[in-house]
Amino acid sequence: MAVQTLNIIHINANGYRARGHELTQLINDYDADIISIQETVTNNIRVKGYVVHCNNYERGKNRGIAILVKQHLAHEVVNLPDPPSSHHESLAIDIKNNIGVKYRVISSYISRHSAFPADYLAAILNNAPNTIWVGDLNSQHTQFGDTRTSPYGIHLLKLARQLKLINHNTLGAFTRFNPSCPPSILDYPYPEAYPIHL
């Protein structure tokens, strides 16, 4: 039996309503099975053919995150512990492949407006085997291929080493483009340290 593969993509929407058509086109182009979205700035997300799970977005308190899963894929939402601050958001699902191996997909948004939540992240990442962690972590480090190192980048590198995480942005591809500053890498996919065959 061939092992099932799943196409997982990550998007920082920076406002889903304003970019909804663009994001829908991106989702369709990649035929994604699972979509992690950060900075939704809404709880009202609908994409045909997907089950949508959102955190409780509150204007002025957080940015909002979502995980979308194709309707035909059986999965469960995971109850994660509450984050230490409204500036940190995480949402997770468990999904099994066709040979019964369970994977956890965690989507996180970490704002730069409070302390890096290393203990919280270690707790949610150590809580399940076969974890795939994606998100907007607002962390830059030259060892990830970025042009500079930020304080959050130092913390993220330490956490990645402690938990033996692998950064799958292996090409050092820039994920943030802003005309007023150099491109950078703020969004990372992190599975645990073993081959992943979904």
Secondary structure, DSSP 8 states (H G I E B T S, - for coil): -------EEEEE-SSHHHHHHHHHHHHHHHT-SEEEEE----S----TTEEEEE----TTT---EEEEEETTS-EEEE-----SSTTEEEEEEEEE-TTS-EEEEEEEEE-SSS---HHHHHHHHSSSSSEEEEEE-----GGGT-SS--HHHHHHHHHHHHHTB--S-TT----EEETTEEEE--EEEEEBSS----
